[in-house]
Amino acid sequence: WKKGNIVESNLPESLDLDQPEINFVNMPNAVQSEIYVNNLIRISMSHPDFFALKLANQILGGSATARLFMNLREDKGFTYGSYSSASTSRYKGSFTATASVRNEVTDSAITELIKEINLISKEGVTDEELDAAKEKYVGSFIMSTEQPSTIANFATNIAKFNLPENFYEKYLENFQSVSTEDVKRVINKYLLKDNLRVLVVGKGQDVLSSLEKMPYDINYFDKEGN
């Protein structure tokens, strides 16, 4: 292969909202609503808050035993599953909570997603929840090291994110040192409950009347983002 020239792209800066709002994309043939509640995160893997943030997300929506799943699926029966993620990047990451729900409970699902974000921001997490999240990361990390591709990914991450050479040697130690106070602090720093963007893709004919009664401004988009 011959070396090519990389074209630099000047993308507009992404910004969080001043207050929560709903962005609605109408899909007339949709049989369910896709919901994404998110805000931007300005953090990299090299940041000291990385480990506490990953544990916080694990407790909120990182698995089928996390708070979002237990609420929206096990308690309410709105969806087959609800999860969250806290992605990091060299540039800009994001926090996202998601659910795919029946049309008739779209507004209720949004309410529950935001309620769980507000609740964990206000009350933090328990010692039991934090211990379980740590055990999950320990087990996953140990099992992952059995794959040669994992070791290659570790090396790539060290170069890509400018991490210390011993980042993965201290990986589990850094997770274990996180306290419940650390988790609550990073939740309130990175999960911006007052700046959330709620993206809903669904059948407007079935869901808009209930969404427009919610206490949020709504912007309407087509599937091209216009």
N, C-alpha and C positions, 0 to 999 in steps of 0.2 A: 504494500500500500504506500502511496505517496503522501507525504505530509501536506496537509491543507492549511488554509488560513481560518482561524476562528473568528467568526463575526461577533463583535461585541454588541449586546443588546442593552439599550437603556430603557428599562421598564419603569413605569411610574411607581412611586413609593406607595406601599400598602400601609393603610392606617386603620386603627380601630375606630369604632363609632363613639360618639359623645354620649349616647344612651342606647339601650337595647332597641332593636327594630326587627321586623320580619321582612325578609326578601322572598317573594313568592314567584315561582316559575310554574306556569300552567302547562300541564300535560293532559289533554282531554281524554286520553286512553288509559290513564293511570288507574290501577286497581288498589293502590295503597299510597300513602304519603311517605316520602323520604325526608327525614328531618336531620339537619345538622346545626348544632348550636356551637358557635366557636368565637375565639378571639386570637389575636396574634401573640406569640411568645418570643421575646428577645433573649434567647439563652442558647448556649452551645454546650457540648459535652464536657468542655473544659471548665465550665462554671461550677463553683462549689455547690450551688443549689441543685445541680442536675440529679443527684441521687435522691434527695428528698422529694423532688418533683415527680420522679418516676414512681416512687412508692405511693405518693398521694394519688396519682392517676390510677395505679393498680387497685387501690381501695375504692375509689369512686367508680371506675368503669373498666377495669383491666381484665376482667374475667367473668365467668358465669356465676361466681359467688360474690361479685362486687355489688355496690349499692344500687347502681342504675339497673342492672339485670334483675336483682331481687325485687325492686320496686315495679318496673314497667312490665316485666314478664311474670315473675312468680306471684306478685301481689295483685297487680291490676289486669294482667292478661292482655295488654295492649299489643304485644309484639313477640316474635320468636327470640329476640335478643336486643339488648341495648348496651352499648359500650362507649368508652372514651379513649382518647389518646392525647399524649403530650409530646409532640414531635420537636426535635431539635435540629438545628441547621447551622451551616457556616454563615448563613445570611439571616433568615427569619423563619422561625418555626410557628407552630400553632397548637392551641388546645381545641379539641373537638369532641363533643358528645353527640352520639347518633342513635337513631332508632328508625325502623321501617314499620309503620303502623297502619291499621285499618283506617279508611277515610273518616269514619264517624268519630274516631277518638283522636284526631290530629291535634286539636286544641288542648285536649286533656293531657296528651303525651308531652307537648311543649311545656305545659304547666309543671308536670312532674319532673322533667329534665332540669328546668330552672330551679325548682324547689330543692332538688338534691344538691345542686351547685351552691345555692345559698346556704343550705344546712351545713354542708361540710366546711364552708367558709366561716360560718359563725361558730360552730361547735368543735371543729377539728376532728380528729380520729381517736379511737380508743387504743390502749396498749395491745389488746388482743388483735385488732385489725392490723396494726403495724407489724406485730410479730408474724402474723400469717403472710403478709406481703413480703417480708424479708425472707421467709422460708421459701416462698415461690421463686424469688430471684436467685437464691442459693442453689436450689434444685435445678432450675433452668440453666444456670451458668455452668454448673458441673457437667450436666448432660451434654450441653452444647460443645464443650471442649473435646468431646470424642470425635467430632467431625473436623477433618483437615480444613474444610472451607471456613469454619469458624475462626481458626487461627489466622487464616489469610485475611478475613474481614477485620480482625483485631489490628493487624498490621496496617491495613488500609485506613482504618479509622484514626490511628495514631498519626499518620501522615496527613490525612484529609482535614482533621479537626485540630491539628497542632496540639496533640495531647502529650503529656509526659510519657517518657518511655516505659515507666512502671505503672501506667494507668490501670492495666488489667491485672497486674500483680496485687494491687490494692483495691480492686473492684469490689469484692465482697466485704472487705474491711470498711470501706466507705459507706456501703449500704447499712452495715450493722451499726455504725455510729450515729445514724439518723434517729432523732427523738421525735416524740409526738409534737413537741413545740416547734421543731424544725418543719414538720409537715404542715402544721397550721400556718406558719409564717409564709411558706412558699405558695400555699394555696391562695392566700390573700394577695400575694404579689403577682402571680401569674394567671390565675383563673379570675378574669375581670368581670365579675357578675354584673357590674353597672355598664359594661360596654359590649355586651354579647350581640353577635349577629346571628339571627335565627333564619336559616335557609330552609325553605319548604318547597319541595317539588311534588306536585300532586294535581288532582283533578279539581280545578277551580269550582266547577258546578256543584261539587259535593262538599267542599271544605271551606270556601272563602267566607260564607255567611257567618260561620263560627269564629274564624280567625279575625274577622273585622270587628268582632265584639271584644277582643282581647285588648289589654291596656298598652298596645305598642303601635307605633306607626308602621304602615306596610308600604313597601315599594314593589312594583310589579315588573316582571321581566319575561321575555320570551326565552326559548331554549337556546338561543344564540347569545344570551346575556344582555340583550338590548332592553 
